Amino acid sequence: MNSGQMFNPGMDSAREAGGVAGTVLIPMRFVWPYGGRSVFLSGSFNRWSELLPMSPVEGCPTVFQIIWSISPGYHQYKFCVDGEWRHDEHQPYISSEYGVVNTVLLATETNFGSGINALVAAGSSMDVDNTAFNRAVRISDGTLAEAIPRIAEADLQVSRHRVSTLLSAHTAYELLPESGKVVALDIDLPVKQAFHILYEQGITMAPLWDFCKGRFIGVLSASDFILILRELGNHGSNLTEEELEKHTISAWKEGKAYMNRQIDGHGRAFSKPLIDAGPNDNLKDLALKLLQNQVATVPIIHSSTEDGSFPQLLHLASLAGILKYVCRYFRHCSGSLPILKLPICSIPVGTWVPKIGEPNRRALAMLRPSASLSAALNLLVQAQVSSIPIVDDNDSLLDIYCRSDITALAKDRAYAHINLNEMTIHQALQLGQDSYSPYELRSQRCQMCLPSDSLHKVMERLASPGVRRLVIVEAGSKRVEGIVSLSDIFRFLLG
């Protein structure tokens, strides 16, 4: 079968099988490991309308690859090798009226967080049957991963032990700055006013004070604002924009508890207890508390009485502060942590663009700047991520949309005048910005690193103020390869 025969009007039914419509895109790595002079990819994800050129892997001339973003759903694809249509017999495939085609099934948006589902056809685990390629899993800067040192189990255990020993020997008190301010909110404050305060103070969360109980009882964060806006956008919601003007934080927290079905035996709603720590808690326990509870910040609270009355809010501790402490300690003795010299592409840290066939791997979601703000908020909630890379048609990084960006809608009460389905991500990112050129990579917002960067370099960057994650990009093209966050680093360091 020659290459011209694949593209014909009869492919309409196959086009209809090509995935879920929408703006959520999942970058996938397609591989042809069986040689050829010229290799192209086509499939239902591009409506079989063009041949996508695949590039040979440097050092492995028989292995061709391409990263292409596809929507969640069922897809068929095929390779055009030297003018002949071929399928990979080592990947799931089916026979159809269009010949034999490979297949892949990605999770839909509604269960996005589960990553890649099982594939529909019987076959291997889709690992590439090519020894050379297995040694060259990830490529960047034209350098073969084959040349990158592998992590040794002994080095890993020694490094983890030394980090654990350091953190266990020091306390949260050592994270306290010499001077600074901490903002707390009264639970009887209107929600509208609370989010204006978050925006004006440039913070993403604040502890909540209950005057009647005389203690801190929780936090209000950007995630709460996201949930509120989604409720406002839901036509069946009882919470109107007018009510938001007088709706208190306390009333919202009670309503949120009912939404999450946090109800006691008497039918009363109860909120989750405050996740906090004391100044004498050691840094390892503090880091584990942040990770296990999946929170970005923990209030450090001190009380001089046994019953905890008259509490003092001393600091808001985060993984960034703990990482800065680790980096400062090992900065001049990095040799004592062998893993620091390894490139991040050689260690299991971060979320990477998956190869076709990698089972049970969390997919990396990206959005175009023209996607709706509603799509971004839904993805943040459903995929349980804190940020989404915003990319162009070539998957090159333009910007990043984070949970904290939602507070910009408090400016001039923008939330009261927008439609989440009509506002684009690009428009949302421009809110609150006095001036910046379209898609300019702003310094503290959109930090990047390369797959070849050392773990030490990545840790130093993440320890910088305001940096919570780094987008891993291909050198030159800025094509997104993955993302690594503070949480990823500590899960790796603490095992």
N, C-alpha and C positions, 0 to 999 in steps of 0.2 A: 504494500500500500504506500503510495507516495504522499508527500506532505500536503499536496493540494487537495487530496480527497477528503481530508478531515473536515474542512470548512465548507459546509453546505447547508441549505435551508432545512434539511432533515434533522439538524441538531437541536431544534427548538425544544423537543421534549427533554433532552439532556440538559439544556439550559435551565429548564424549570426545576430540575433536580439540584441545581447548584447552590445550595446553602440558604441560610436565613437572611432576608433583606435587613438592612440596618447599617448603622454607622460604626458599630463595634468591629474592630479588625484585630486578628490574631496573627502575628508574624510567624511563619513556619519555614523550616529549612528543608527544601526538596533536594534529594541527592540521586544522581545517576552514577554508579560506581563501576560501570562496565566498558568504559572507553568510547572512542569515537573522535572524528575530526571536528564536528560541530554538533552541539546538543541543545535542544530547545525544550521548553515545557509549555503545555497548554492544558486547560481544563475548564470545568463548568464554572469555576470561580472567576474566570475572565470571559465567560460565555463563549469559549472556544474561538474567540475573535482575533487572537494574535499569538504569535510564537514568542515566548519569553526566553532570551538567550541565557544559557547557563555557563558559568565560568569554571575553567579547570582549577583545581586546588594546586597551589604551588608545591612542587615536590611530589605530587601524586597526579601525573598527567592523565591517568585513566579515570579519575574521579571528578565529576562535574557537580556544581551545587548552585542554588539560588535561594535567597530569602524572599518570600512573597507573602504579603498579608492577605488573609482570607477571612470571610465572615463565619460565625458559628453555624454549624449545620452539616449536611451531607454533601460531599463533593466527589467528582470523578476527575481524573487527570491522566495524562499520557505524555510520553517523551518522543520527540522527533530527533532521531539519531542519524546523521548523514543522509537526511531526506527520507528516511523510513520511520514509520510510526512503531514504537516499541512500548512494552509495559515491563515493569520490574516484577519478575516472578517471585522474588523474596518478600514482596509487600502484598497486603491484601488486594485481591483483584476479583472482578466479576466478568462474565461474558454477557454482552448485550448486542443489540442490533448494530451497534457501532464498533463491534469488535471487542477485544479484551481491554479493559481499562482498570487502572488502579483506583482504589477508593479510600476515603478518609472521612471520619465523622468527628466533628468537634462539638463540645458542649454548647448548648444554646445559651442565650443571655440570662435566662431565668435561673439556670444552675451553673453560672459561669465559674463560681469559685471552686467548683470541683475539678476544673482543668479539663484534660482530654479524656473523653469517654472511650470505652472499648470500641475497636473498629468492627465494622459490620461484616466483614468477610473473614473466613478462616484463613490462617496463614501464620507466618512467623511473628515474632515480637517486633518485626520491622527494623531490627538492628541491621545496619549496612553490612553485607557480607563481603567485607574488604578490609584486610588487616591494615593496609596502609592508611585507609581513611579513619579507622578506629583510633589510630595514633594521632590523627590530625582532626580532632573533634572541633576545635574552634580556631579560627584564623584571625589575626589582626595585624595591621602594619606590614602585611606580606611576610610575616614570620610564622613558621610552622610551629604549632603547639607541640610537635614532636621534640623540638629543641628546648622546650620549657621544662624545668625540673619538676618532678612529681613530688607530691607531699609524702613524706615518710611517716609512718604511724608513730614511730618513736619520737620524732621531732614534734608531731602534733600533741602527743601526750605530755611531753616536757613543757611545751609552750602553754598549754591549757593549765597545767599544774601551777606554773609560775604566775600566770594571770590570776588564777583563783586564790593563790596564797596572798598576792598583793591586795586584792579587793577584800579578802576576809580580814586583813590586818588593819584596815582603815575604815573610818566611819563617815556617815552622811554629813556630820558636822564640818568635815574638811572641804565639803563642796560649797559651803556658805561664802558668798562674796563679802569683801570688806564693807561694801555699801551697795544699796540698791533698794528697789521697792517691789512689793508684792500686792497685787490687786485682788480683793475679795468682794463678793457681791452678796447682798441680803436677799434671802429667798422671797421676800415680799416685793421685790423690785419688778416692774413690768418687763416682760421679755424683750419688747421693742427697745427699751432704754438699756437693757443689759447688753444687747448686741451692738448698740451704738458705742457703748463703753469699750467693748472688746475691739471694735474697729479703731476707735480714736486712740486707744492705748497701744495698738499694734500687737495685741496678744491673741492667742487662739483659745485660751481657756482660763477659768477663774474658779477658785474654791467658793463654795456657798456657805454662808453663815446663817444659822437659825437663832434669832435673838431669844425666842421663847425657851429653846432647849439649852442655849448658852454653849453651842459647839458647832463645829463644821460638819456638815451632813452630806456633802457631795461636791460635784463640780458641774459647771456649765461650759460646754465646749462648742467648737464649730460643728461637730457632728449633730448636736441638738438643733442648731440652726438649719442644717440640711434636712433633718427629719421634719421640722416645722414647715419649711418651704414645700416639701413634698406633700405634706398634709394640706397646705393651702392650695396646691395645684390639683388636689384630688377633689373632684366635684362632689363626692359623697362626704367630704369632711364637714364636721360641725364647727371647725375653727376658721372663722372668717378674718379678713385683714383688719376689720374694725376691732374685733376681739383681741387681736394681737397687741393693739395699742394699750389695752388694760389688763391683758392676761399676765398673771404673775409667774415668776419662775417656779414657785411652789405648785401652782395649778398645772403648769406644763409637766413637771416631774411626776405628778400624780397621774396625769393623763398618759404619760409615756409608760408608766408602770402597768396601767391597764392594757395598753397596746401590746406590751411584752408579756402580758398574762402573769405579772408578778402580783399574785393575790393570795392572801393568807386564808386560813380556814374559816374566817368570819366574812369573807368576801371583800375585805378591805385591801386596797392597793398598798404595796410597800416598795420602797426604793432599795436598790442595791446599796450595801454599806460603803462608806467612803474608803477608798484605797489610800492609806497614808503611811507615813513612817516617822520614826523618831530620830533625833540627831545622833543618837548612840548606835543606831542600826548600822551594821557593816555594809560596805558597798556591794559585796556579792549578793547578799540577801536583797538589797535594794534593786539591783539589776534584775534579779530573778522575779521580783515582785512586779516590775514593769513589764517583763516579757510574759509572764504567766497570766497576767490580767489584761494584757494587750492594751495598755494605756501608755500615752506618750509622756505623761508628767505625774509625779506623786508629790503631794504637799508634805513638807517636813514640819511637823507640829510638835511643840514642846509644852508640857504642863508640869508645874512644880508640885502639884498635889496628886495624891494617889488615885483620886476618883476622876482625874482628867479634867477637872473644872478649870476655868480661866486659861484656856489653851492659847498659845502664841504661835502664829503662823510665821515661820522663819524663812522658808525658801520653797521654791518649786523645783524639785530635782528631776532630771531627765537623763536618758542614756547619753546624750551629748556631753553633759558635765562629767559623767563617769568615764567616758571614752577620752575626754581631754585629760583627765587625771592619769589614765593608763599611758597615753602617748607621752605625757610630760615625764613620767617615771622611766620609761624605756627609751626615751629619745637618744640618750647618749650610751645606751648599752643594748642596742637592738640585736646584737649578736646572741644575747641570752634567750631571745625568742626566735628560733630558726624559721618559723613560718612567716615572719614579717617580710622576708625577702622574696617570697613566692608571688608570682603574678596571680591576680584574682581569677583568671580563666583556668587556673590549674587546681583550684580548691573549691569545695562545695559551699559557696556563699553567694547569695543573691538569687534573683529570678532572671533566667536567661530565655532568649528566644528558643523554643524547643525545636528539635529536628522531627520531621515526620517519622512517627513510629516510636518516639520515646513515651512509654506508658506512664500514667499516673503523675504527669508533670504539670504543675500549675502553669497555665497559659499567661503570657504577658499581654495585657490589653493596651491598645493605643487608640487614639481618636484623631480625626481630622479637625482642623480649626473651624470648619463649617458645621460640625456636629452640634446638636442642640445642648443647651445647658442641662436640660432634663435627662438626656442620655448620660451625661457625665455624672450627675448626682446619683442616678440609679446604679451606675457601674461602681461608684465609690462605696455605696451601701451593700450591693449584692456581692461584689467580689471581695469586700472587706479589705480594701486597699486605701492608702492615704494619699495617693497621687496617681495621675495618668499622664504618660508622655503624649504630647500633641505633635503630630508628624505631618509631613507633606506627602504627596503621592508616591514618593520614593522611600517613604519611611524614615526620612532624615528628620532629626529633631528640630522643632521650631520653638517649643515652649513646654511647660508642664502645668497641669491643673491640679491643685492640691485641695484637700479639705478646708484648709485655712483660708483659701481664696473666697470662700462663700461669705466671709464677713464684709467683703467689699460691697455687698448688696445693701449694707446698712447705710452707706453714704447717700445722703439726700433721699432716704426712704425708697431706694431703687426697687426693693422687693415688692413694694405696693403697686408698681407701674409696669412690671415685666410679665411676660408669659414664658415660662420655663421651656416650653416646646418651640418657641419662636426665637428666643435669644440664643445666639451661637456662642461657642466657647471663646472664640476670638473677641466677641463683644464683651463677654463677661470678664475676660482678663484685662480689658482696657479700663474697666471701672476702677476708679481710685488711682489711676495712673495719670499724673499730670501731663507727661509727654514721654512717649517712647515710640520708635519707629516700628511698623508692623513686623511681628515675628522676630524681633530682636531678642537675642538670648541675654536676659538680664542676670547680672553677676550673682547675686545670692539666691535667685529663684531657680535657675536652671543649671546647676552644676553638673559637669560631665567628667568621665574618666574613660580610659582605654582598657580593653581586656588585658593588655600587657602590663598595666600599672601594678606595682607591688602592693601587697596588703598594707604595708606600712604607709605608703603614700595615700592610699584610699582612707585609712584610719585618720591620718592627719587632716585630710580634707573634711571628713565627716565631723571632726571635733571642732571645726570652725563654727562661730556663732551663726545661727540661722540655717545651717545646712543639715537636713535630715536624711537626704538620700542623694545618690549620684546616679545619673543615667549613663549606662555603659554604651559607648558609641564606637563605630568603626572610624578609624583615622581618615581624615579628608572628607568623606561623604557625610559624616555624622549620622549614618544609618544606625538606628537603635538596635543594640545587641542584647541589652538586658538592663537591670536596675538593681542597685544594692543599697540597702538602708541601714540605719543604726541598729535596728532589731536584728537584721541578718548578721551583722558583725558580732553581736553579743551571743546570738545562738551558736555561732561557730566557735567563738572563744571559750564559752562556758560548756560547750558540748550538750 
